[in-house]
Amino acid sequence: MSIELSELKKAAAHKAVEQIKSGMIIGLGTGSTSVFAIRRIGELITEGVLKNIKGIPSSKQSEKEAEMCGVPLTTFDEVQKIDITIDGADEVDAQLNLIKGGGGALLREKVLAQATSKQIIVIDETKLSKVLGTKWHVPIEVIQFAAEVEKKFLESLGAVVKLRTEGEVKKFITDEGNFILDANFGEIKNPKSLAAKLEARAGIVEHGLFLDLADEVIVASESVIKSYIK
């Protein structure tokens, strides 16, 4: 991404933050877009514009960022409903369905998405596609015990599958202690059908198909910031 597009992405994240009001519970996504949002929330708290805000982070990474920015945190032990969640995505189709999980936080991100009243996704225009799977693989979080059997299952569905690693050898471990299988299905003609097959497998903890969960998608391009509302 160019520096200019990165700045637009930042501006788009700031635009999403404009919808936050004092007293809200905020879902804090993971990734570069979410960092922009968390930092802006912290600035507005410091300036006294936002008061009585509490955030629920979707990863240890976003938790650390929030603490550094002075954003008070809470947990689902204390509250079970989020007012607004601001997050990014790896791919977005014309129906505002998403592929998420490039940062490895898909499980917690989906928990937040399902618990929020309004899910706002902020992306740059390169993440848009007509059909999911055109530009991005589907991250599949699996328990370590079942990694190989679920890899074989995904391959039986036609996917090219790789176990996610950090560097050459070290296996990527999620915040919940699981592995991630990155499954390239190519263009996904029927994401709901695929999601159902994935959800039927005991060894699969969660998948990166976020269907019918985004309420608004804010897109940053070289020339303009657009908002798409479901």
N, C-alpha and C positions, 0 to 999 in steps of 0.2 A: 504494500500500500504506500502511495506517495505521502509525503509530509502533509500536503494540502488535504488529501482525503482523510488522513488521520485527524486533522484538525476539524474537519466536517463531522467526522464520527463523534468527536468530543462534543461538538456543538449539538449534535442530535441527542446525545446522552443528556446534555444539559436541558434540552427541550423536554425530554421525558420527565426530568426531575421537577420541572415547573408544575406538574400535576400533583406533586406531593404537598399536603397540607399539615399543619401542626396537629399533633395528637395521633398521627397515623402509625400503623405497624407496616414496615417496609420489608419486602423480600429483596435480598441483596444477591444478585447473580454472580457468576464467575467469568473471568476473562477480561480482555482489554477494555471492552465497552463498559462493563460493569465497574471497572476501576474508575473510569471517568465519572460515572454516576455517583459512586460512593464518595469520591473526593469532593464533588459538588455538594452533596448532602452535608458533608462535614463542614464545608465553607459556610453554608447557609445556617447551620447550627451555631457555628462560631460567631456569625454576624447577628444572631438573634432573630433571624427571619423565620426559622423553623424551630419549634419548641415541642417538648414532650414526644420526640420521635424515638422509636425503637426499631432496630433492624434484626432480621433473622438471616444469617449468612448461609449460602448454599455450599460453602467449602471452607476448609481451614485457611485457604488463600484469601477469600473475601472477608473472613473473620479477622484475620490479621490486618488487612487493609482498613477495615472499619475501625478497629481499635487505634490504629495510627492516625486516623482522620477525626477521631473524637465522636464517632457515631455510636451511641449506646446500643447494646445488644440485648436480646431476649431469646427465649427458646419456646418450643411448642409445649413444654411443661407449664408455661405461664399463660400463653395465648395460643389459640388454635385457628385463628383467622387473620389473614394478611390483607391489608387494604390495596396496596399496589406492589407489584414485583417488577423490577427493571432488570433485564437480562439481554444477552446477545444470542446469536444462533449461527450455525455453520452453513445452513441452507434454508431458504424459504420459498415455498411455491406460491402459485397464484391464489390458492385458497387459504393462505397464511398458515399452512402446516409447516412444521419445522423438522430439521435434523439438528440435534444438539449433542454435546458430549465430547467435542474436540479437546476441551480442557480437562476431561475426566471426571466432571462433577454431575453427570446426567442424573444419577439417582436422587441426590438431594435437590437438584434443580427441578425435577419433576414433582417431587413432594411439595416444594414451594408453589409451583405452577398450579397444582390441583387445590391448594389451600388459599389461593389468592382471589380477591374479587376482580382485579384487573391486572392482566399480564401484558406488559409493554416490552416489546422486543426492539432493540436498536441494532441496526446492521449497516454496512456499506453496500452499495449497489452490486458489487461482485458476488454477493451471497444469494441474489435472486435467481430463480430458475423456473421453468414451466413445469418440470416434473422432478420430484425429489429423487435423489440418487444420481442426478446428472453431474453434479459437481462435488459431491461428498459421500463418503462411505457412512454406514450406520454403526456407531459405537454400541457394543453389546456388553453390558456389565454382567460377569458370571462369577459364581463362587469358585475359588481356586480348585477345589476338589473336582469340579465338573468341566474344567477348561477344555480338555481334549475331546470329551464326548460332545460338548456343545459346539466345538469347532467343526467336528464331523457333521453334526446336524445342520449347521449353517451352510456348509458346503453342499449338503444334499438339497438345499433350497436354491442352489445355483450361485452362491456367493464365493468370492475370493476372500479368504480370511487370513488375517495376521494378528498374532498376539501382540498387544502394544508393549513397547519397551521404552526404557529411558536410556538413551545411548545405544550401544551395540548389543549389550547382553542383559542388563538389569531389567527385570519385568516391572512394568508400571503397576503400582498398587493404589487403588482408590482410597478415599478417606474412610470408607467402610471396610477396607481390607480385602477387596475383591480384585480380580483381573478384568481387563477390557479386551474384547475381541473386536477388531475393526473389520466389518463385513461389507465388502463392495458388491452390491447387488446389481449395479448399473441402474438404469432408469426403473423406478418402482412404479409400475402401472396401477397397483392397488395397495396403497400403504396400509389401509385398515385391515385387509386380509393378512398381510405380512405381520402386522402388529399382533394380531390374534394368534398366529402360529408361534410367535416368539413368547408371548405371554403364557402359552400353554406348557412351556418347558420349565421344569422344576429348577434346573441349574442356572437358568437365566434370571438374574435379579431384576434387571431393567434394561430397556433399549432406548436408543436415541431418537425414535420417532415421536415427536410431540404433536399429536393430532387434535385439532379443535381446542387448543389451549391458549393460543395467542388472541388477545382482544384488539391489540393495536400493534402495528409494525411501523417504526420510524426508520426511513431509509436515507442515508447520506450519500449524495453523488457529488461529482465535481462542480456542479452548478447550483444544486438546490437540495433542500431537505424536504422530503415528502412523508406524509403520514397516511397509512392505510388502516382502516377500521373495519372489523368484521361485523 
